[in-house]
Amino acid sequence: VSLGFETVAEEFFDGRIKDYFRKIRAIFRMNPDVLIVTTSKNASPGFLEQVAKLGVKAEMAVAGIKPFESELVAPVAEALEDVYSVAGYVEDIDSEANRSFLEQWKKLYPNHKPTDLAVAGAYTAVLLAKAAFEKAGTTDTTAVLEALKTTEVDAPQGRVSVNAHNNTLVKPLFATQFKNGSYVVDEYLGDVSHPSLEACGVATEEEPVDG
């Protein structure tokens, strides 16, 4: 809505359905500019294949979120071609920090792609903790938490810091598109805290209120 789009319809599918052609033809009749898909891990591959067969992407932009992660739809990567998504990390990010990370990752996990969760929830979190310990000069919990408020690290996804009000990560968000078997960065959208974690962090102080 904030981008000026109008929702023309919302459709919920039974995840056990295997034939989506009737539903997809109904989407054609509504003639939307963008089709946003939030199918499940199990339903995504079949739905994407049928979307591709019916030529949906030639008529409208197709976008999705988590269910479109490349490791979940590897069997139908060709059907995923040109689909848009958003992500906090993709391998295509052009930085020395990411190149160094990928070199280490591929040595340890040659048969697996690094996911957004793996990069932010494990690797980057450890980088931040290390930097905070070094900044505090101690392992005292109170001192380290205080140091985290002003700590930033150069991570694979870009500059990452900690939200001082709820201790969630503040990190880059990218608009991406699937090209030739993997996601590439289409546009940097800014630095954000994970919206799903706004109420899940450990509050340290009240958010400032303007006015």
Z-matrix of the N, CA and C atoms (Angstrom, degrees):
N
C 1 1.459
C 2 1.525 1 110.36
N 3 1.341 2 118.14 1 -43.15
C 4 1.459 3 121.48 2 -179.07
C 5 1.520 4 111.68 3 -65.27
N 6 1.323 5 117.36 4 -21.22
C 7 1.460 6 121.48 5 179.72
C 8 1.522 7 111.51 6 -90.90
N 9 1.306 8 117.21 7 1.02
C 10 1.461 9 120.85 8 178.06
C 11 1.515 10 114.09 9 92.72
N 12 1.343 11 118.17 10 6.00
C 13 1.458 12 120.92 11 179.61
C 14 1.524 13 110.55 12 -86.88
N 15 1.313 14 115.46 13 153.86
C 16 1.457 15 121.93 14 174.39
C 17 1.527 16 108.17 15 -116.34
N 18 1.316 17 116.69 16 132.51
C 19 1.465 18 120.70 17 177.17
C 20 1.520 19 109.10 18 -75.98
N 21 1.326 20 116.95 19 117.13
C 22 1.471 21 119.80 20 -178.54
C 23 1.522 22 111.74 21 -88.58
N 24 1.337 23 117.54 22 -24.54
C 25 1.468 24 120.11 23 178.39
C 26 1.516 25 109.85 24 -170.95
N 27 1.311 26 115.56 25 154.28
C 28 1.465 27 122.36 26 171.38
C 29 1.522 28 107.09 27 -126.57
N 30 1.317 29 116.20 28 131.97
C 31 1.456 30 120.60 29 -176.44
C 32 1.522 31 109.22 30 -128.96
N 33 1.324 32 116.41 31 131.98
C 34 1.453 33 121.51 32 177.97
C 35 1.527 34 108.97 33 -111.74
N 36 1.341 35 115.58 34 127.85
C 37 1.455 36 120.68 35 -177.33
C 38 1.525 37 109.90 36 -104.52
N 39 1.302 38 116.36 37 146.29
C 40 1.454 39 121.79 38 169.88
C 41 1.530 40 107.34 39 -70.73
N 42 1.318 41 117.37 40 122.15
C 43 1.463 42 121.65 41 -177.06
C 44 1.512 43 114.51 42 -60.37
N 45 1.320 44 116.51 43 -15.67
C 46 1.478 45 119.87 44 -179.90
C 47 1.523 46 112.57 45 -84.86
N 48 1.349 47 116.63 46 -8.99
C 49 1.468 48 120.63 47 -179.81
C 50 1.528 49 110.20 48 -68.14
N 51 1.308 50 116.52 49 138.80
C 52 1.465 51 121.06 50 179.01
C 53 1.526 52 111.90 51 -110.05
N 54 1.323 53 116.69 52 -19.94
C 55 1.458 54 121.08 53 -177.74
C 56 1.534 55 108.93 54 -112.67
N 57 1.339 56 115.86 55 107.93
C 58 1.461 57 121.21 56 -176.32
C 59 1.530 58 112.51 57 -102.47
N 60 1.329 59 118.02 58 4.29
C 61 1.456 60 120.57 59 -172.60
C 62 1.536 61 112.85 60 -58.94
N 63 1.330 62 117.13 61 -40.87
C 64 1.469 63 119.73 62 -179.08
C 65 1.531 64 110.28 63 -64.11
N 66 1.324 65 116.02 64 -41.76
C 67 1.466 66 120.88 65 179.19
C 68 1.531 67 110.54 66 -64.91
N 69 1.325 68 116.04 67 -40.73
C 70 1.462 69 120.15 68 -178.05
C 71 1.525 70 110.73 69 -67.40
N 72 1.332 71 117.12 70 -39.07
C 73 1.470 72 120.03 71 177.50
C 74 1.533 73 111.04 72 -63.96
N 75 1.337 74 116.64 73 -33.24
C 76 1.462 75 120.32 74 176.98
C 77 1.524 76 110.49 75 -66.04
N 78 1.338 77 115.89 76 -34.84
C 79 1.471 78 120.48 77 177.02
C 80 1.524 79 109.85 78 -64.11
N 81 1.322 80 117.12 79 -42.07
C 82 1.470 81 121.45 80 176.99
C 83 1.525 82 111.07 81 -55.51
N 84 1.320 83 116.61 82 -42.54
C 85 1.466 84 120.46 83 -176.47
C 86 1.526 85 111.51 84 -66.13
N 87 1.331 86 117.36 85 -27.88
C 88 1.467 87 120.29 86 178.59
C 89 1.525 88 112.05 87 -80.06
N 90 1.344 89 116.69 88 -17.22
C 91 1.458 90 122.91 89 174.21
C 92 1.542 91 113.97 90 53.17
N 93 1.333 92 118.47 91 53.19
C 94 1.470 93 119.70 92 179.50
C 95 1.528 94 111.62 93 -77.71
N 96 1.331 95 116.40 94 160.70
C 97 1.465 96 121.05 95 174.19
C 98 1.522 97 110.49 96 -79.00
N 99 1.335 98 115.70 97 -35.72
C 100 1.470 99 120.95 98 -177.37
C 101 1.523 100 109.42 99 -133.61
N 102 1.318 101 116.35 100 134.08
C 103 1.459 102 122.71 101 172.82
C 104 1.525 103 107.26 102 -107.02
N 105 1.326 104 117.13 103 113.57
C 106 1.467 105 121.19 104 179.02
C 107 1.521 106 108.05 105 -101.35
N 108 1.317 107 115.84 106 121.16
C 109 1.462 108 122.18 107 -173.75
C 110 1.523 109 110.04 108 -111.30
N 111 1.329 110 116.54 109 127.46
C 112 1.467 111 120.72 110 176.39
C 113 1.521 112 108.89 111 -126.87
N 114 1.317 113 115.95 112 53.53
C 115 1.463 114 120.30 113 -179.08
C 116 1.518 115 110.17 114 -75.04
N 117 1.302 116 115.75 115 173.24
C 118 1.457 117 121.15 116 -179.32
C 119 1.523 118 110.94 117 -85.32
N 120 1.305 119 115.44 118 168.21
C 121 1.465 120 121.05 119 178.17
C 122 1.526 121 110.93 120 -55.82
N 123 1.319 122 117.42 121 -40.62
C 124 1.466 123 120.62 122 -177.09
C 125 1.519 124 112.76 123 -75.91
N 126 1.346 125 116.67 124 -32.32
C 127 1.458 126 119.87 125 -176.13
C 128 1.525 127 113.15 126 -86.97
N 129 1.327 128 118.18 127 -24.64
C 130 1.470 129 121.02 128 -173.70
C 131 1.524 130 114.51 129 -54.40
N 132 1.343 131 119.05 130 -51.18
C 133 1.471 132 118.51 131 -176.62
C 134 1.516 133 113.94 132 -56.65
N 135 1.341 134 117.45 133 -48.13
C 136 1.455 135 120.56 134 -179.00
C 137 1.514 136 112.49 135 -65.28
N 138 1.329 137 116.81 136 -41.23
C 139 1.451 138 120.36 137 179.83
C 140 1.526 139 110.60 138 -64.09
N 141 1.333 140 116.83 139 -44.00
C 142 1.464 141 120.82 140 -178.67
C 143 1.523 142 112.02 141 -63.50
N 144 1.321 143 116.77 142 -40.56
C 145 1.458 144 120.14 143 178.48
C 146 1.528 145 110.72 144 -60.70
N 147 1.327 146 116.91 145 -42.69
C 148 1.462 147 120.27 146 -178.22
C 149 1.525 148 111.21 147 -72.82
N 150 1.331 149 117.51 148 -34.37
C 151 1.467 150 121.60 149 173.87
C 152 1.527 151 110.17 150 -58.93
N 153 1.346 152 115.58 151 -44.44
C 154 1.462 153 120.48 152 -179.39
C 155 1.533 154 111.43 153 -65.51
N 156 1.342 155 116.92 154 -41.75
C 157 1.467 156 120.92 155 -178.27
C 158 1.520 157 112.26 156 -63.80
N 159 1.334 158 116.57 157 -33.79
C 160 1.462 159 120.25 158 -178.26
C 161 1.526 160 112.80 159 -88.88
N 162 1.321 161 117.79 160 1.58
C 163 1.458 162 120.76 161 174.56
C 164 1.517 163 115.24 162 73.07
N 165 1.332 164 116.93 163 27.54
C 166 1.467 165 120.34 164 -178.08
C 167 1.522 166 111.65 165 -58.13
N 168 1.328 167 117.07 166 -42.19
C 169 1.466 168 120.76 167 -173.71
C 170 1.521 169 113.45 168 -67.37
N 171 1.321 170 116.77 169 -16.55
C 172 1.458 171 119.42 170 175.79
C 173 1.533 172 111.28 171 -80.86
N 174 1.332 173 116.31 172 -16.58
C 175 1.463 174 121.28 173 -176.50
C 176 1.523 175 113.19 174 -105.28
N 177 1.325 176 117.71 175 -25.12
C 178 1.461 177 121.37 176 -175.74
C 179 1.524 178 109.48 177 -156.20
N 180 1.338 179 116.70 178 157.47
C 181 1.460 180 120.53 179 174.69
C 182 1.524 181 108.63 180 -74.76
N 183 1.331 182 116.05 181 141.43
C 184 1.461 183 121.28 182 178.03
C 185 1.517 184 108.18 183 -115.91
N 186 1.323 185 116.36 184 129.14
C 187 1.464 186 120.52 185 -178.49
C 188 1.518 187 109.50 186 -134.28
N 189 1.311 188 115.10 187 152.10
C 190 1.458 189 120.76 188 178.09
C 191 1.505 190 110.25 189 -152.37
N 192 1.328 191 115.09 190 172.28
C 193 1.460 192 118.45 191 -178.39
C 194 1.529 193 108.06 192 -117.05
N 195 1.327 194 119.11 193 -126.46
C 196 1.458 195 122.08 194 -172.09
C 197 1.531 196 115.26 195 -53.44
N 198 1.329 197 120.28 196 -41.85
C 199 1.467 198 118.63 197 -177.85
C 200 1.521 199 113.90 198 -61.34
N 201 1.343 200 117.00 199 -13.23
C 202 1.459 201 119.71 200 -178.65
C 203 1.523 202 112.62 201 -95.82
N 204 1.314 203 118.87 202 8.16
C 205 1.460 204 119.52 203 176.73
C 206 1.527 205 108.47 204 -55.66
N 207 1.318 206 115.67 205 137.33
C 208 1.462 207 119.87 206 -170.94
C 209 1.523 208 113.68 207 -60.12
N 210 1.343 209 117.41 208 -31.31
C 211 1.461 210 118.00 209 -178.60
C 212 1.522 211 111.65 210 -72.33
N 213 1.331 212 117.72 211 -18.92
C 214 1.457 213 120.80 212 179.67
C 215 1.519 214 112.54 213 -85.54
N 216 1.327 215 116.31 214 -22.72
C 217 1.458 216 119.90 215 -175.58
C 218 1.527 217 112.08 216 -121.30
N 219 1.311 218 116.60 217 23.21
C 220 1.459 219 120.80 218 -178.93
C 221 1.526 220 113.70 219 -52.15
N 222 1.343 221 119.61 220 -36.73
C 223 1.474 222 119.24 221 -179.65
C 224 1.527 223 113.74 222 -63.98
N 225 1.339 224 117.86 223 -20.36
C 226 1.469 225 120.09 224 -177.83
C 227 1.528 226 110.33 225 -126.66
N 228 1.328 227 116.62 226 39.37
C 229 1.463 228 120.57 227 -177.46
C 230 1.521 229 112.23 228 -57.18
N 231 1.331 230 116.84 229 -33.75
C 232 1.459 231 120.03 230 179.68
C 233 1.528 232 110.67 231 -63.37
N 234 1.325 233 116.48 232 -38.13
C 235 1.461 234 120.60 233 178.54
C 236 1.525 235 111.74 234 -69.11
N 237 1.323 236 116.40 235 -23.08
C 238 1.461 237 121.42 236 -178.78
C 239 1.528 238 112.17 237 -80.74
N 240 1.321 239 117.53 238 -12.63
C 241 1.466 240 121.93 239 -176.17
C 242 1.528 241 112.00 240 -50.47
N 243 1.327 242 115.75 241 131.35
C 244 1.470 243 125.45 242 177.55
C 245 1.521 244 114.83 243 77.08
N 246 1.327 245 118.49 244 -2.02
C 247 1.462 246 120.35 245 178.52
C 248 1.532 247 109.93 246 -70.95
N 249 1.318 248 116.24 247 139.84
C 250 1.470 249 122.31 248 179.27
C 251 1.523 250 110.42 249 -94.22
N 252 1.330 251 115.27 250 151.64
C 253 1.454 252 120.27 251 175.10
C 254 1.522 253 108.56 252 -154.85
N 255 1.308 254 116.64 253 178.98
C 256 1.460 255 121.53 254 172.35
C 257 1.513 256 107.94 255 -124.79
N 258 1.311 257 116.83 256 147.73
C 259 1.455 258 120.22 257 -177.27
C 260 1.518 259 110.60 258 -156.89
N 261 1.309 260 115.06 259 154.02
C 262 1.453 261 120.46 260 174.69
C 263 1.512 262 111.70 261 -88.10
N 264 1.338 263 115.65 262 -13.08
C 265 1.467 264 119.08 263 178.85
C 266 1.524 265 109.93 264 -157.34
N 267 1.325 266 116.74 265 138.52
C 268 1.460 267 123.52 266 167.57
C 269 1.523 268 107.56 267 -142.10
N 270 1.302 269 116.38 268 155.05
C 271 1.464 270 120.49 269 -176.81
C 272 1.528 271 112.79 270 -63.49
N 273 1.318 272 117.39 271 -20.69
C 274 1.463 273 122.83 272 -175.24
C 275 1.532 274 113.54 273 -72.18
N 276 1.326 275 119.41 274 -11.84
C 277 1.469 276 121.73 275 -177.51
C 278 1.528 277 109.83 276 -57.63
N 279 1.326 278 115.29 277 127.10
C 280 1.464 279 121.68 278 -174.09
C 281 1.526 280 110.33 279 -95.63
N 282 1.311 281 116.51 280 92.82
C 283 1.465 282 121.17 281 177.74
C 284 1.519 283 109.40 282 -155.03
N 285 1.315 284 115.87 283 156.17
C 286 1.463 285 120.53 284 178.85
C 287 1.524 286 110.28 285 -63.92
N 288 1.337 287 116.55 286 -39.10
C 289 1.463 288 120.49 287 -179.97
C 290 1.520 289 111.24 288 -61.57
N 291 1.339 290 117.64 289 -40.35
C 292 1.461 291 120.61 290 -179.84
C 293 1.523 292 111.27 291 -72.27
N 294 1.323 293 116.78 292 -40.72
C 295 1.471 294 119.20 293 178.38
C 296 1.527 295 110.76 294 -60.81
N 297 1.329 296 117.01 295 -41.68
C 298 1.463 297 121.18 296 178.62
C 299 1.532 298 110.74 297 -64.89
N 300 1.321 299 116.06 298 -42.34
C 301 1.470 300 120.53 299 178.73
C 302 1.525 301 111.25 300 -61.96
N 303 1.348 302 116.43 301 -46.97
C 304 1.470 303 120.08 302 -177.88
C 305 1.523 304 111.63 303 -63.31
N 306 1.323 305 116.42 304 -35.61
C 307 1.466 306 119.67 305 178.23
C 308 1.530 307 110.24 306 -62.23
N 309 1.330 308 116.49 307 -42.78
C 310 1.467 309 120.46 308 178.48
C 311 1.522 310 111.27 309 -69.81
N 312 1.349 311 115.93 310 -42.97
C 313 1.465 312 120.08 311 -178.14
C 314 1.524 313 111.40 312 -59.54
N 315 1.330 314 116.41 313 -47.38
C 316 1.460 315 120.42 314 -174.98
C 317 1.530 316 112.70 315 -66.27
N 318 1.319 317 116.97 316 -25.12
C 319 1.464 318 120.29 317 174.87
C 320 1.523 319 110.63 318 -71.10
N 321 1.334 320 116.26 319 -38.32
C 322 1.457 321 121.11 320 -176.45
C 323 1.525 322 112.52 321 -85.49
N 324 1.352 323 116.29 322 -37.19
C 325 1.466 324 120.86 323 -174.90
C 326 1.532 325 109.92 324 -132.80
N 327 1.319 326 117.50 325 68.73
C 328 1.473 327 120.53 326 -174.67
C 329 1.524 328 114.49 327 -63.90
N 330 1.322 329 117.99 328 -19.94
C 331 1.467 330 120.79 329 -175.64
C 332 1.529 331 113.30 330 -106.36
N 333 1.328 332 116.92 331 11.34
C 334 1.457 333 120.02 332 -177.50
C 335 1.523 334 110.65 333 -133.39
N 336 1.339 335 115.99 334 144.67
C 337 1.456 336 121.33 335 176.41
C 338 1.527 337 109.46 336 -87.37
N 339 1.327 338 118.14 337 143.87
C 340 1.460 339 119.76 338 175.54
C 341 1.523 340 110.42 339 -75.22
N 342 1.312 341 117.25 340 123.61
C 343 1.460 342 121.13 341 -179.64
C 344 1.523 343 110.63 342 -89.31
N 345 1.316 344 115.14 343 164.65
C 346 1.459 345 121.41 344 176.15
C 347 1.527 346 109.92 345 -55.67
N 348 1.330 347 116.84 346 -43.87
C 349 1.455 348 121.56 347 -178.36
C 350 1.529 349 111.47 348 -64.72
N 351 1.327 350 116.95 349 -41.67
C 352 1.461 351 120.44 350 179.78
C 353 1.527 352 111.26 351 -63.80
N 354 1.334 353 115.99 352 -41.23
C 355 1.464 354 120.20 353 -177.79
C 356 1.522 355 111.21 354 -70.16
N 357 1.344 356 116.49 355 -48.58
C 358 1.467 357 120.01 356 -176.13
C 359 1.521 358 112.15 357 -79.46
N 360 1.343 359 116.54 358 -44.38
C 361 1.452 360 120.00 359 -173.62
C 362 1.507 361 115.26 360 -77.72
N 363 1.305 362 116.66 361 -20.18
C 364 1.461 363 119.18 362 -178.46
C 365 1.531 364 111.05 363 -118.60
N 366 1.302 365 117.13 364 -69.43
C 367 1.466 366 121.37 365 -173.02
C 368 1.535 367 112.25 366 -61.26
N 369 1.327 368 117.24 367 -52.91
C 370 1.461 369 120.61 368 -176.35
C 371 1.520 370 111.25 369 -68.56
N 372 1.323 371 117.20 370 -36.33
C 373 1.466 372 120.30 371 177.75
C 374 1.524 373 110.90 372 -61.26
N 375 1.322 374 116.43 373 -39.24
C 376 1.469 375 120.48 374 177.86
C 377 1.527 376 111.12 375 -67.83
N 378 1.342 377 116.25 376 -40.32
C 379 1.470 378 119.64 377 176.54
C 380 1.529 379 111.17 378 -59.01
N 381 1.336 380 116.33 379 -44.12
C 382 1.459 381 120.90 380 179.55
C 383 1.532 382 111.28 381 -64.63
N 384 1.321 383 116.25 382 -43.56
C 385 1.463 384 119.75 383 179.67
C 386 1.527 385 110.68 384 -61.58
N 387 1.330 386 117.00 385 -44.78
C 388 1.468 387 121.43 386 178.86
C 389 1.530 388 110.76 387 -59.60
N 390 1.345 389 115.57 388 -45.80
C 391 1.462 390 119.64 389 -179.40
C 392 1.524 391 111.17 390 -64.23
N 393 1.338 392 116.97 391 -38.26
C 394 1.462 393 120.42 392 179.74
C 395 1.517 394 111.85 393 -68.72
N 396 1.331 395 117.01 394 -39.65
C 397 1.471 396 120.47 395 176.59
C 398 1.533 397 110.33 396 -60.76
N 399 1.327 398 114.96 397 -43.95
C 400 1.466 399 119.84 398 -179.07
C 401 1.529 400 110.75 399 -66.91
N 402 1.316 401 117.21 400 -39.07
C 403 1.464 402 121.52 401 -179.43
C 404 1.529 403 110.82 402 -68.03
N 405 1.341 404 116.29 403 -40.39
C 406 1.463 405 120.88 404 -179.65
C 407 1.523 406 112.07 405 -74.37
N 408 1.338 407 116.11 406 -27.02
C 409 1.456 408 120.17 407 -178.31
C 410 1.512 409 113.14 408 70.32
N 411 1.329 410 116.07 409 18.58
C 412 1.458 411 121.57 410 -178.79
C 413 1.521 412 108.91 411 -159.90
N 414 1.335 413 116.90 412 166.67
C 415 1.457 414 121.08 413 174.48
C 416 1.528 415 111.22 414 -101.73
N 417 1.331 416 117.03 415 8.29
C 418 1.455 417 121.03 416 177.77
C 419 1.533 418 109.84 417 -60.81
N 420 1.337 419 116.44 418 127.71
C 421 1.460 420 121.26 419 -173.75
C 422 1.521 421 113.14 420 -57.85
N 423 1.324 422 117.01 421 -45.93
C 424 1.466 423 120.59 422 -178.11
C 425 1.522 424 111.30 423 -62.68
N 426 1.314 425 115.96 424 -42.58
C 427 1.463 426 120.36 425 -179.18
C 428 1.529 427 111.42 426 -67.50
N 429 1.324 428 116.69 427 -39.55
C 430 1.469 429 120.57 428 -179.94
C 431 1.527 430 110.51 429 -67.23
N 432 1.336 431 117.35 430 -42.81
C 433 1.466 432 120.64 431 178.08
C 434 1.528 433 111.13 432 -62.19
N 435 1.321 434 116.74 433 -37.18
C 436 1.456 435 120.06 434 177.95
C 437 1.531 436 110.19 435 -67.46
N 438 1.318 437 116.42 436 -39.82
C 439 1.465 438 121.02 437 179.10
C 440 1.523 439 111.17 438 -65.42
N 441 1.334 440 117.27 439 -35.27
C 442 1.465 441 121.41 440 -179.37
C 443 1.528 442 112.58 441 -59.75
N 444 1.340 443 116.83 442 -29.33
C 445 1.463 444 120.38 443 -177.23
C 446 1.528 445 112.26 444 -61.00
N 447 1.326 446 116.62 445 -27.32
C 448 1.460 447 120.04 446 -177.14
C 449 1.530 448 111.92 447 -122.20
N 450 1.332 449 116.16 448 21.87
C 451 1.467 450 120.57 449 -178.68
C 452 1.527 451 110.64 450 -99.45
N 453 1.309 452 117.27 451 133.90
C 454 1.460 453 123.75 452 173.02
C 455 1.523 454 108.80 453 -128.37
N 456 1.318 455 116.65 454 149.40
C 457 1.462 456 120.65 455 176.14
C 458 1.521 457 109.50 456 -132.11
N 459 1.312 458 115.80 457 153.07
C 460 1.461 459 122.56 458 174.75
C 461 1.522 460 106.74 459 -90.62
N 462 1.324 461 116.76 460 96.73
C 463 1.461 462 123.24 461 -173.82
C 464 1.527 463 110.83 462 -101.83
N 465 1.340 464 117.92 463 172.20
C 466 1.464 465 120.29 464 179.36
C 467 1.523 466 113.84 465 -55.06
N 468 1.335 467 118.22 466 -34.71
C 469 1.455 468 121.11 467 -178.86
C 470 1.526 469 112.97 468 -87.26
N 471 1.337 470 118.35 469 -7.16
C 472 1.463 471 122.42 470 -178.99
C 473 1.508 472 110.52 471 128.06
N 474 1.335 473 116.81 472 -161.57
C 475 1.460 474 120.56 473 179.41
C 476 1.522 475 109.79 474 -71.96
N 477 1.339 476 116.25 475 128.74
C 478 1.459 477 121.93 476 -177.96
C 479 1.522 478 109.44 477 -128.10
N 480 1.328 479 115.83 478 136.54
C 481 1.452 480 121.32 479 177.61
C 482 1.523 481 108.86 480 -134.25
N 483 1.333 482 116.42 481 -173.29
C 484 1.459 483 121.55 482 -179.83
C 485 1.521 484 109.18 483 -117.64
N 486 1.331 485 116.38 484 133.59
C 487 1.459 486 121.38 485 174.59
C 488 1.524 487 108.10 486 -67.88
N 489 1.328 488 117.20 487 115.38
C 490 1.461 489 121.43 488 -174.95
C 491 1.526 490 113.37 489 -64.90
N 492 1.340 491 117.28 490 -16.15
C 493 1.458 492 120.23 491 -175.32
C 494 1.522 493 113.44 492 -91.86
N 495 1.331 494 117.68 493 -23.35
C 496 1.468 495 117.91 494 179.30
C 497 1.530 496 113.37 495 -142.75
N 498 1.330 497 116.84 496 6.65
C 499 1.475 498 122.47 497 175.39
C 500 1.521 499 114.62 498 61.68
N 501 1.327 500 117.97 499 26.55
C 502 1.465 501 120.57 500 171.10
C 503 1.527 502 108.84 501 -94.81
N 504 1.321 503 116.27 502 159.30
C 505 1.458 504 120.28 503 -178.37
C 506 1.524 505 111.68 504 -72.41
N 507 1.311 506 115.72 505 142.01
C 508 1.460 507 122.57 506 170.77
C 509 1.519 508 105.73 507 -109.44
N 510 1.332 509 117.13 508 114.42
C 511 1.454 510 119.81 509 -171.93
C 512 1.521 511 110.88 510 -145.02
N 513 1.325 512 117.65 511 164.20
C 514 1.466 513 121.00 512 -178.80
C 515 1.528 514 112.26 513 -63.78
N 516 1.333 515 114.11 514 151.27
C 517 1.460 516 121.63 515 173.06
C 518 1.522 517 107.35 516 -125.54
N 519 1.324 518 116.56 517 136.78
C 520 1.457 519 121.38 518 -175.26
C 521 1.524 520 111.49 519 -124.35
N 522 1.335 521 115.39 520 141.27
C 523 1.461 522 120.85 521 165.16
C 524 1.526 523 105.41 522 -84.04
N 525 1.319 524 117.40 523 131.08
C 526 1.458 525 121.25 524 -175.02
C 527 1.522 526 111.03 525 -129.04
N 528 1.327 527 115.42 526 162.63
C 529 1.461 528 120.90 527 175.61
C 530 1.518 529 108.31 528 -139.16
N 531 1.318 530 115.55 529 142.70
C 532 1.459 531 120.71 530 -179.05
C 533 1.523 532 109.66 531 -82.81
N 534 1.332 533 117.34 532 118.06
C 535 1.460 534 122.67 533 -178.35
C 536 1.531 535 110.06 534 -135.69
N 537 1.327 536 115.49 535 126.88
C 538 1.468 537 121.40 536 173.56
C 539 1.527 538 113.02 537 51.61
N 540 1.322 539 115.68 538 43.61
C 541 1.463 540 119.57 539 172.22
C 542 1.508 541 116.30 540 94.58
N 543 1.334 542 119.52 541 -0.87
C 544 1.464 543 120.11 542 178.51
C 545 1.522 544 110.20 543 -157.28
N 546 1.324 545 116.02 544 163.92
C 547 1.456 546 120.47 545 179.09
C 548 1.524 547 110.56 546 -80.34
N 549 1.331 548 115.79 547 141.50
C 550 1.464 549 121.71 548 174.95
C 551 1.524 550 107.80 549 -124.07
N 552 1.330 551 115.93 550 153.52
C 553 1.461 552 120.71 551 -179.24
C 554 1.524 553 109.85 552 -73.63
N 555 1.325 554 115.93 553 125.73
C 556 1.458 555 121.69 554 176.39
C 557 1.525 556 110.11 555 -96.84
N 558 1.340 557 116.15 556 -39.67
C 559 1.465 558 119.69 557 -179.68
C 560 1.528 559 109.57 558 -162.33
N 561 1.336 560 116.39 559 141.25
C 562 1.460 561 122.10 560 172.81
C 563 1.522 562 107.59 561 -82.24
N 564 1.343 563 117.28 562 126.14
C 565 1.459 564 121.54 563 -173.44
C 566 1.523 565 113.91 564 -100.01
N 567 1.321 566 117.49 565 -5.46
C 568 1.462 567 120.35 566 -179.24
C 569 1.517 568 111.38 567 117.21
N 570 1.321 569 116.04 568 176.61
C 571 1.460 570 121.81 569 179.46
C 572 1.516 571 109.67 570 -97.41
N 573 1.319 572 117.02 571 132.10
C 574 1.465 573 121.35 572 -175.84
C 575 1.524 574 110.80 573 -139.67
N 576 1.333 575 115.72 574 156.91
C 577 1.453 576 121.55 575 165.57
C 578 1.519 577 107.01 576 -88.20
N 579 1.312 578 117.87 577 151.01
C 580 1.453 579 121.12 578 -179.10
C 581 1.530 580 108.86 579 -62.72
N 582 1.343 581 118.48 580 118.02
C 583 1.471 582 120.18 581 -175.85
C 584 1.520 583 113.53 582 -61.84
N 585 1.330 584 116.90 583 -28.63
C 586 1.465 585 119.35 584 -178.85
C 587 1.527 586 112.43 585 -75.09
N 588 1.329 587 116.73 586 -11.17
C 589 1.460 588 120.50 587 -176.31
C 590 1.522 589 113.23 588 -107.46
N 591 1.320 590 117.48 589 6.94
C 592 1.458 591 119.68 590 -176.07
C 593 1.523 592 112.35 591 -57.99
N 594 1.316 593 117.30 592 -33.96
C 595 1.457 594 120.19 593 -178.55
C 596 1.527 595 112.04 594 -102.42
N 597 1.329 596 116.50 595 8.99
C 598 1.463 597 120.04 596 -174.91
C 599 1.519 598 113.15 597 -110.36
N 600 1.334 599 117.05 598 -7.64
C 601 1.452 600 119.06 599 -179.34
C 602 1.504 601 111.64 600 -76.67
N 603 1.329 602 115.88 601 173.18
C 604 1.452 603 122.18 602 176.32
C 605 1.516 604 107.04 603 -95.68
N 606 1.320 605 117.51 604 104.28
C 607 1.447 606 121.46 605 -174.90
C 608 1.528 607 110.96 606 -63.70
N 609 1.333 608 116.03 607 135.54
C 610 1.458 609 120.88 608 179.27
C 611 1.516 610 111.82 609 -113.09
N 612 1.328 611 116.89 610 -23.13
C 613 1.445 612 122.16 611 178.40
C 614 1.520 613 108.16 612 -167.02
N 615 1.298 614 117.22 613 163.68
C 616 1.451 615 120.24 614 179.90
C 617 1.508 616 111.61 615 -72.82
N 618 1.337 617 115.59 616 144.83
C 619 1.451 618 120.06 617 175.23
C 620 1.528 619 108.98 618 -64.04
N 621 1.344 620 117.66 619 138.18
C 622 1.462 621 118.93 620 176.53
C 623 1.520 622 110.63 621 -66.82
N 624 1.326 623 116.59 622 143.84
C 625 1.464 624 121.95 623 179.95
C 626 1.516 625 109.06 624 -115.46
N 627 1.332 626 117.59 625 125.39
C 628 1.460 627 120.82 626 179.06
C 629 1.521 628 109.91 627 -66.83
N 630 1.351 629 115.84 628 141.32
C 631 1.447 630 121.03 629 175.49
C 632 1.511 631 112.58 630 77.40
